[in-house]
Amino acid sequence: MTDWFGWLDLVWLEASASIRFWECCAVVLAIAVALVLPRGFDRVFQPLEAFFRKLAGRPVLSLLLISVAPVLLRLAVHPLLGTPQPSIHDEYSYLLAGDTFLHGRVTNPPDPFWKFFESFHTLQQPTYASMYPPAQGIFLAAGSFLTGRPWAGVLLSMGLLCAALLWMLRGWLPPHWALLGASLAVLRLGLFSYWMNSYWGGAPGAIGGALVAGSLPRIFRRQNPGDAVLFGLGLILLAASRPLEGLLYSLPFGIALLVWLLRDRDLRDQRIRQILPLCLVLLAGAGALAYYNWRVTGNALETPQMLNIRLYSAQGLTYWSKAPPAHEYNNDTMRVFYLDRSLAFVDTPHSFLDVLKTLFIKAQVISYFYLGPVLAVPLILAPSVLWNRKLGLPLLGALVLAVGHMCIAWAIRPHYFGPAACSFYAVVVLAMSRLWEWKWRDRPLGRFLVRGIVAVTVAMVGVRVLARPLELELQSTFLDWSASMPGDYDRAAVQSSLSSGPGKFLVIVRYANDHNIDREWVYNEANLSQAKVIWARDLGPETDALVRHFPDRQAVVVEPDRDPRATVPYRFTSGPAAQQP
C-alpha cells in the first residue's frame, strides 16, 4: 500500500509540474464555473466585448494592431527569453541561406576543401548553399539588413503571419470573430512557440496558406484583380517555403477557382481577364524559383532539397518508396546520422495497429501545437463545424494535407502543417461562434464557455511567463506552444569569444565516440574565406592540409563532448610542424 501511494505521489508531482496539466485544470475550472455562474461575469466581459467589436469594425487599424502585437509582446518578454540561439541542424541551414541572400548572392562557390565543411541540410557541391527553399532565408536576410540580427526577420514574419490570419479569417467569418481568431494565434504562436523562438521557420508557409485561403472568397465576391494577385503570391510563397504541403493544401482552392472560371459561359471571358494578373504572378514566381534551382543545383527542375536527398538520404519519402542506393559518406558523423540516427525520424509500421498508432501520434503533435487543451474544447463541444459548408474549402485543404502526410514516412513536425494554420484557427473560431449561442435551461452556458476559453488562453501566457519562478517544467522539444527551444550556447560562446579577439581562426571540431549526433557544430557563414571564424571537421591526418591551406588563420581545436568552451592550438600530425611541443 505504501508503494502504491508513493507511486501516486510521484505521478502527481510530475503532472503538476507540467504547464499542460495546469492548462487542463484551468479548462475544467472554466466549465465548472460556467455551470454554476453562467451570468456571473457579464459586467466584466461586456465592456471588453463592445470594445473588441468596435475595433473589429475598423479593418485597417485592427490589421495594424494585430501585426505589431506579437512583435511588441515578444520584445516585452525579451529579458526573460532573450534572443534565440540556433541548435537544430535546420536552423543553421536557414541562417546560411539568409547570410547568402544578405550578400546579394543566390548561392556560393564551393571551397576546394569542401569535405571538411560538409554538414547536415547543406550542399557543398555543385555550389555551397542551404538545401531548403528560399522563403525563410529571405526573411532572415531582411532582418539582418534592417537591424543586423537575423532574428528580426523572424519577428517580421510572425507579425505578417498574424496580419495574414486576420485578413484570411475576415474573408470567411464576421469581423469580430476573425479578430478573435487572430488574437488567439498571437498568444499561441507568436510568443513562446519555436516559430518565434528559433530560426526554423513555420511562418512563411502559414502566410502563404492564409493568402491562398483568404483570397478565394474575395475573388468570388468582388472579382478584384488585386485579390487574384494575392492568390498568386500565396501560391508562390508556399512553393518557396513548403512546396509539397503547399501543393496539397492549395489543391482544393485551385480546383474551386478553375470551376468558378468555367462555370458561367456568359461571364467566362470577363472572369478570365480578371485572372490574368494571377497568371503573370505565377509565371514570374515560377521563373524565379527555376532560376534559383538552376543556380544552386545546375538544374532548373531539381530543387536543392531534392539534390540533398539524392546525395545523402538513406530513407524513402513514403511508406512504399524503395530505399535509395547506398551512399559513400566522407565522415563518420554524416554516416551515423543518415544510416542510424535518421531512422528515429522515420515511421515504420509493421501492422495495422502500428499504422493507427503512427496516425495517432501525428494527430497528437498537430493538436498539441496548434490547439492544446483549451482550444480543443470548442471542437469537442461543437463538432458539427468539422463538416460545415461555411468553411468547406479551408477544411478540405487541411484534410488533403492530412491525407498526404498519412503517406509520408517521416515523423511529423508542426511546421509541416503550416499552410493549414489558418484553417485550424478558422474552425476553432467558428466552433466558438456556435458555442456562443448555446443555452441550457435558458442559461447562457455557451457564452461563458467562450469567455472562459479566452480567459484561460490569456492566463496561460502569464503562467508561461512565470514558469521558472513557479518551478514548472518547460519542455525542451518544439512540439508544444509553450516549449522552450534549448539553443546551443556553448558553440555560441566559442564563436563570440573568437570573433571578439584579434586575427582570424580555423576551428577544428573533434567529436568523441559517444557524440550526440543532433548537436552539430560544423556550420559556416556564406562568405567562407572572409569569415572571422571557420568551423571544420577533424578528418585525421588529412586535416593538416586544411590548416596549411589557411596560413593566415590560427588553427584551434574544440571538443564539444569534453570541454565545449575550451580551445587548444592545433598540432600537426606529420611534417616539421608535428615536432613542435
C-alpha positions in Angstrom: 0.0 0.0 0.0 2.9 2.4 0.8 4.4 1.7 -2.6 1.0 2.4 -4.2 0.7 5.8 -2.5 4.3 6.6 -3.3 3.7 5.9 -7.0 0.6 8.2 -6.9 2.7 11.0 -5.3 5.3 10.6 -8.0 2.7 10.8 -10.7 1.1 13.9 -9.1 4.4 15.7 -8.8 5.3 15.0 -12.4 1.9 16.1 -13.7 1.7 19.2 -11.5 5.0 20.4 -12.8 3.7 20.5 -16.4 2.2 23.6 -18.0 -0.2 21.4 -20.0 -1.5 19.9 -16.7 -2.4 23.3 -15.4 -4.0 24.3 -18.7 -6.3 21.2 -18.4 -7.1 22.2 -14.8 -8.0 25.8 -15.9 -10.3 24.4 -18.6 -12.1 22.1 -16.2 -12.5 25.1 -13.8 -13.9 27.3 -16.6 -16.5 24.6 -17.4 -17.4 24.2 -13.8 -17.9 28.0 -13.3 -20.0 28.1 -16.4 -22.4 25.6 -14.9 -22.7 27.4 -11.6 -22.4 31.1 -12.6 -23.2 31.5 -16.3 -24.0 35.2 -15.9 -21.6 36.0 -13.1 -19.1 38.0 -15.1 -21.2 39.9 -17.5 -20.2 43.3 -16.1 -16.5 42.4 -16.7 -16.8 41.0 -20.2 -19.5 43.1 -21.8 -17.4 46.3 -22.0 -14.4 44.4 -23.3 -16.6 42.7 -25.9 -18.1 46.0 -27.0 -14.6 47.5 -27.5 -13.5 44.4 -29.4 -16.4 44.6 -31.8 -15.7 48.3 -32.3 -12.1 47.6 -33.1 -13.0 44.8 -35.5 -15.2 47.2 -37.4 -12.0 49.2 -38.3 -10.2 46.7 -40.6 -7.1 48.8 -41.2 -6.5 49.6 -37.6 -7.2 46.0 -36.5 -4.7 44.7 -39.1 -2.1 47.1 -37.9 -2.5 46.3 -34.3 -2.6 42.5 -34.8 0.6 42.7 -36.9 2.6 44.6 -34.3 1.1 42.7 -31.3 3.4 39.6 -31.5 6.5 41.7 -32.0 5.8 44.1 -29.1 4.7 41.2 -26.8 7.7 39.1 -27.6 10.1 42.1 -27.1 8.3 42.7 -23.8 9.4 39.2 -22.5 12.8 39.5 -24.1 14.5 40.0 -20.7 13.1 36.6 -19.8 13.6 34.6 -23.0 16.5 36.5 -24.6 17.5 36.2 -28.3 17.2 32.7 -29.6 20.5 30.8 -30.2 20.4 28.1 -33.0 20.9 24.5 -32.1 19.0 22.4 -34.7 20.6 21.4 -38.0 17.8 23.1 -39.9 18.3 26.4 -38.2 22.0 26.7 -39.3 20.9 25.8 -42.8 18.4 28.6 -42.9 20.9 31.0 -41.4 23.3 30.1 -44.2 20.5 31.0 -46.8 19.9 34.3 -45.0 23.6 35.2 -45.0 23.9 34.2 -48.7 21.0 36.5 -49.7 22.3 39.3 -47.5 25.5 39.3 -49.5 23.4 39.7 -52.7 24.0 36.2 -53.9 21.8 33.3 -54.8 24.4 30.7 -53.8 28.1 30.5 -53.0 31.1 29.0 -54.8 32.3 25.6 -53.5 35.5 25.5 -51.5 38.3 23.2 -52.7 38.4 21.7 -49.2 34.6 21.3 -49.0 34.8 17.8 -47.4 35.9 19.4 -44.1 32.9 21.8 -44.1 30.3 19.2 -45.2 27.3 19.2 -42.8 23.6 18.3 -42.5 21.0 20.0 -44.7 23.5 22.0 -46.7 25.1 21.5 -50.1 28.8 21.8 -50.8 28.6 20.6 -54.4 28.0 21.8 -57.1 27.6 25.0 -55.0 27.7 25.9 -51.3 24.1 26.6 -50.2 21.3 25.7 -47.9 19.2 22.8 -49.1 15.9 24.5 -48.2 13.5 26.6 -50.2 14.4 30.3 -50.1 11.5 32.0 -48.2 12.7 31.6 -44.6 16.2 32.7 -45.7 14.8 35.8 -47.3 13.1 36.8 -44.1 16.3 36.2 -42.1 18.3 38.3 -44.7 15.7 41.1 -44.3 16.1 41.0 -40.5 19.9 41.2 -40.9 19.7 44.0 -43.4 17.3 46.1 -41.2 18.8 45.5 -37.8 21.9 43.4 -38.1 20.2 40.5 -36.5 18.6 37.7 -38.4 16.0 37.1 -35.6 14.4 40.4 -36.6 13.3 38.6 -39.7 11.6 36.0 -37.6 9.8 38.9 -35.7 8.8 40.4 -39.1 7.4 37.1 -40.4 5.4 36.5 -37.3 3.9 39.9 -37.5 2.9 39.4 -41.1 1.5 35.9 -40.3 -0.9 37.3 -37.6 -2.0 40.0 -40.0 -2.5 37.5 -42.8 -4.5 35.2 -40.5 -6.8 38.1 -39.6 -7.2 39.0 -43.3 -8.0 35.4 -44.2 -10.5 35.0 -41.3 -12.3 38.2 -42.3 -12.9 36.6 -45.7 -14.8 33.7 -44.2 -16.2 34.9 -40.8 -17.7 38.0 -39.2 -15.1 40.7 -38.3 -15.2 40.3 -34.6 -14.8 36.5 -34.7 -12.0 36.9 -37.2 -10.2 39.3 -34.8 -10.6 36.8 -32.0 -9.1 34.0 -34.1 -6.1 36.2 -35.0 -5.7 37.2 -31.3 -5.6 33.6 -30.2 -2.9 32.9 -32.8 -0.8 35.8 -31.4 -1.0 34.2 -27.9 -0.4 30.6 -29.0 2.1 31.0 -31.8 3.5 34.5 -31.5 5.2 34.4 -28.1 6.7 31.1 -27.0 6.5 28.7 -29.9 9.5 27.7 -31.8 8.1 29.6 -34.8 9.0 32.8 -32.9 11.9 31.5 -30.8 14.1 29.7 -33.4 15.2 30.2 -36.9 13.4 27.1 -38.1 10.6 28.8 -39.8 6.9 28.0 -40.0 5.5 31.5 -40.5 6.3 31.8 -44.3 4.3 28.7 -45.2 1.5 29.8 -42.9 1.4 33.2 -44.5 1.2 31.6 -48.0 -1.7 29.4 -46.9 -3.5 32.3 -45.4 -3.2 34.4 -48.6 -4.5 31.5 -50.7 -7.4 30.7 -48.4 -8.3 34.4 -47.8 -8.1 35.4 -51.5 -10.6 33.0 -52.9 -13.8 34.1 -51.2 -12.9 37.7 -52.1 -12.3 36.7 -55.8 -15.7 35.1 -55.8 -17.5 38.0 -54.2 -16.0 41.1 -55.8 -13.8 39.8 -58.7 -11.0 42.2 -58.0 -7.7 41.6 -59.9 -5.8 42.5 -56.7 -7.2 39.5 -54.9 -6.1 37.3 -57.8 -2.6 38.8 -57.4 -2.6 37.9 -53.7 -3.8 34.4 -54.5 -0.8 34.0 -56.8 1.6 35.5 -54.2 0.3 33.0 -51.7 1.0 30.1 -54.1 4.5 31.3 -54.8 5.2 31.8 -51.1 4.0 28.2 -50.5 6.3 26.9 -53.3 9.2 28.9 -51.8 8.7 27.6 -48.2 6.7 24.3 -48.1 6.3 23.2 -51.7 4.8 19.7 -51.1 2.5 20.7 -48.3 1.6 23.9 -50.1 0.6 22.0 -53.2 -1.6 19.6 -51.1 -3.3 22.4 -49.2 -3.9 24.7 -52.2 -5.2 21.9 -54.5 -8.9 22.3 -53.5 -8.6 26.1 -53.8 -7.1 25.8 -57.3 -9.8 23.4 -58.4 -12.6 25.6 -57.0 -11.1 28.6 -58.8 -11.0 26.7 -62.1 -14.6 25.5 -61.7 -15.7 29.1 -61.0 -13.9 30.4 -64.1 -15.6 27.9 -66.4 -19.0 27.6 -64.8 -20.8 30.5 -66.3 -20.3 30.9 -70.1 -21.6 34.4 -70.2 -19.1 35.6 -67.6 -16.2 33.3 -68.6 -14.3 35.8 -70.7 -14.7 38.6 -68.2 -13.5 36.3 -65.3 -10.5 35.1 -67.3 -9.4 38.7 -67.9 -9.6 39.4 -64.2 -7.5 36.3 -63.5 -4.8 37.3 -66.0 -2.7 39.1 -63.3 -2.7 35.7 -61.4 -1.1 34.0 -64.4 1.5 36.7 -64.7 2.4 36.4 -61.0 2.6 32.6 -61.2 4.8 32.8 -64.3 7.2 35.3 -62.7 7.3 33.3 -59.5 7.9 30.0 -61.2 10.6 31.6 -63.3 12.4 33.0 -60.2 12.2 29.6 -58.4 13.5 27.8 -61.5 16.4 30.3 -61.8 17.2 29.7 -58.1 17.2 25.9 -58.6 19.5 26.3 -61.7 22.0 28.5 -59.9 22.2 26.2 -56.9 21.9 22.7 -58.4 22.6 23.3 -62.1 19.1 22.0 -63.0 16.1 24.3 -63.1 13.7 21.4 -62.3 15.7 20.0 -59.3 15.4 21.8 -56.0 18.3 22.0 -53.6 16.4 19.7 -51.2 15.8 17.1 -53.9 19.6 17.2 -54.7 20.5 16.9 -51.0 18.2 13.9 -50.6 19.6 12.3 -53.7 23.2 12.8 -52.4 22.7 11.8 -48.7 19.4 10.3 -47.7 19.2 6.6 -47.0 15.4 6.6 -46.5 12.4 6.8 -48.8 9.9 9.6 -48.6 6.7 7.5 -48.5 5.9 4.1 -46.9 6.1 2.3 -50.2 9.3 4.1 -51.5 12.2 2.0 -52.2 15.4 2.7 -50.3 17.8 4.8 -52.3 21.1 3.2 -53.4 23.9 3.2 -50.8 25.9 6.4 -50.4 29.6 6.9 -49.6 29.9 9.4 -46.8 33.0 11.4 -46.2 33.0 11.4 -42.4 31.7 9.2 -39.6 29.3 11.9 -38.3 27.4 12.1 -41.5 27.4 8.3 -41.9 26.0 7.7 -38.4 23.3 10.4 -38.9 21.9 9.1 -42.2 22.4 5.4 -41.5 21.4 5.3 -37.9 20.0 8.5 -36.3 17.7 9.3 -39.2 15.8 6.1 -38.5 14.3 7.7 -35.4 12.6 10.2 -37.7 11.0 7.5 -39.9 7.8 5.8 -39.0 7.9 2.1 -40.0 4.6 0.5 -39.1 4.5 -3.3 -39.5 0.9 -3.9 -38.7 -2.5 -2.2 -38.8 -2.2 -1.4 -35.1 1.2 0.3 -35.8 -0.5 2.3 -38.5 -3.2 3.5 -36.1 -0.5 4.3 -33.5 1.5 6.3 -36.0 -1.5 8.3 -37.2 -2.5 9.0 -33.6 1.0 10.3 -32.8 0.9 12.6 -35.8 -2.6 13.9 -34.9 -1.3 14.4 -31.3 1.6 16.5 -32.4 -0.5 18.8 -34.5 -3.3 19.2 -31.9 -0.8 19.9 -29.1 0.9 22.6 -31.1 -2.0 24.4 -32.8 -4.8 23.8 -30.2 -3.7 22.5 -26.9 -6.4 21.5 -24.3 -8.1 25.0 -24.2 -8.7 25.4 -27.9 -9.8 21.8 -28.3 -12.8 22.5 -26.1 -14.9 24.3 -28.8 -14.3 21.5 -31.2 -15.3 18.9 -28.7 -18.5 20.8 -27.7 -19.4 21.8 -31.3 -18.1 19.0 -33.5 -20.5 19.8 -36.3 -18.2 22.6 -37.6 -15.8 19.9 -38.8 -18.2 19.2 -41.8 -19.7 22.7 -42.0 -20.0 24.0 -45.6 -19.2 27.6 -44.5 -15.6 26.6 -44.2 -15.7 23.8 -46.8 -12.6 24.8 -48.7 -10.3 25.6 -45.8 -11.3 22.3 -44.1 -10.9 20.4 -47.4 -7.4 21.8 -47.8 -6.4 20.8 -44.3 -7.9 17.3 -45.0 -6.0 16.8 -48.2 -2.8 17.9 -46.4 -3.5 15.4 -43.6 -4.2 12.6 -46.1 -0.9 13.4 -47.9 1.0 13.3 -44.6 -0.5 9.9 -43.8 1.5 8.6 -46.7 4.8 10.3 -45.6 7.1 8.0 -43.7 8.9 10.8 -41.9 7.8 11.8 -38.4 5.5 14.9 -38.4 6.7 18.3 -37.4 4.2 21.2 -36.6 5.5 23.5 -39.4 4.7 20.8 -41.9 1.1 21.8 -41.4 2.0 25.5 -41.5 0.0 26.1 -44.7 -3.2 24.9 -42.9 -2.6 27.0 -39.8 -5.4 29.4 -40.9 -7.8 26.5 -41.3 -7.2 25.4 -37.7 -8.0 28.8 -36.3 -10.9 29.3 -38.6 -12.6 26.1 -37.5 -11.9 26.9 -33.8 -13.4 30.3 -34.1 -16.4 29.0 -36.0 -16.9 26.5 -33.2 -16.7 29.2 -30.6 -19.3 31.3 -32.5 -21.6 28.2 -32.5 -20.9 27.6 -28.8 -21.7 31.3 -28.1 -25.4 30.7 -28.8 -25.7 27.5 -26.8 -28.1 27.6 -23.8 -29.1 25.1 -21.3 -32.4 25.6 -19.5 -32.3 29.2 -20.7 -28.9 29.7 -19.1 -26.2 31.1 -21.5 -23.6 28.4 -20.7 -22.0 28.7 -24.1 -21.4 32.4 -23.8 -19.5 31.9 -20.6 -17.6 29.0 -22.0 -16.3 31.1 -24.9 -15.3 33.8 -22.4 -13.6 31.2 -20.3 -11.7 29.8 -23.3 -10.4 33.3 -24.0 -9.6 33.9 -20.3 -7.7 30.6 -19.9 -5.7 31.4 -23.1 -4.7 34.7 -21.7 -4.0 33.3 -18.2 -1.7 30.6 -19.7 0.5 33.3 -21.1 1.0 34.5 -17.6 1.7 31.0 -16.3 4.3 30.5 -19.1 6.0 33.8 -18.2 6.2 32.8 -14.5 7.1 29.1 -15.3 10.6 29.3 -13.9 9.6 31.1 -10.6 6.7 28.6 -10.3 9.2 25.7 -11.0 7.0 24.4 -13.8 8.5 22.0 -16.3 9.5 23.6 -19.7 9.6 21.0 -22.5 12.9 21.1 -24.4 11.1 20.0 -27.6 9.3 22.1 -30.1 6.0 20.1 -30.1 4.1 22.4 -27.8 3.1 26.1 -27.9 4.9 26.7 -24.6 8.0 24.7 -25.4 11.5 26.1 -24.8 14.0 25.6 -27.6 17.3 24.7 -26.0 19.8 26.7 -28.1 23.5 25.7 -28.3 25.0 28.3 -26.0 28.4 26.5 -25.9 29.0 26.9 -29.6 27.7 30.5 -29.4 30.2 31.2 -26.6 33.1 29.9 -28.6 32.0 31.9 -31.7 31.6 35.1 -29.7 35.0 34.7 -27.9 37.0 34.1 -31.0 35.1 36.8 -33.0 35.9 39.4 -30.4 39.6 38.7 -30.4 42.3 39.7 -32.9 43.1 37.8 -36.1 41.1 35.0 -37.8 40.5 31.5 -36.7 40.1 28.0 -38.1 38.2 25.9 -35.6 38.8 22.1 -35.9 35.8 20.3 -34.3 36.8 17.0 -32.8 33.9 14.7 -31.6 34.1 11.9 -29.1 32.9 8.4 -30.0 29.7 8.9 -28.0 28.9 12.3 -29.5 25.3 13.4 -29.7 24.7 13.5 -33.4 21.9 16.1 -33.0 24.5 18.6 -31.6 26.4 19.7 -34.7 28.9 22.5 -34.7 30.3 22.5 -38.2 28.3 25.3 -39.9 29.7 28.4 -41.5 28.9 31.8 -42.9 28.2 32.2 -46.6 31.4 34.1 -47.4 33.7 31.3 -46.1 37.1 32.8 -47.0 36.3 36.1 -45.3 34.6 34.8 -42.2 36.2 35.7 -38.9 35.8 32.1 -37.7 35.7 29.0 -39.9 34.4 25.7 -38.5 35.8 22.4 -39.9 35.7 18.7 -39.2 38.7 16.8 -37.9 39.4 14.2 -40.6 42.5 12.9 -39.0 45.9 13.4 -40.8 44.1 15.0 -43.8 43.4 18.0 -41.5 47.0 19.1 -41.8 46.4 20.0 -45.4 43.4 22.1 -44.5 45.3 24.0 -41.8 48.2 24.7 -44.3 45.5 26.0 -46.8 44.7 28.8 -44.3 48.2 30.0 -43.2 46.7 33.4 -42.1 44.5 31.8 -39.6 45.2 30.5 -36.1 44.1 26.8 -36.0 42.5 25.7 -32.7 40.7 22.5 -31.7 37.4 22.3 -29.8 36.0 19.1 -28.3 32.2 19.7 -27.7 31.8 16.4 -25.8 34.5 17.1 -23.2 35.2 20.7 -22.5 32.9 22.5 -25.0 34.1 26.1 -24.4 37.8 25.4 -24.3 40.1 25.9 -27.3 43.6 24.5 -27.7 46.1 25.1 -30.5 46.0 22.6 -33.3 49.0 20.2 -33.5 50.1 18.8 -36.9 50.2 15.1 -37.2 53.0 15.0 -39.8 55.8 17.1 -41.2 58.1 19.5 -39.4 55.3 21.2 -37.6 54.4 17.9 -35.9 57.7 18.1 -33.9 56.6 21.3 -32.2 55.9 20.8 -28.4 
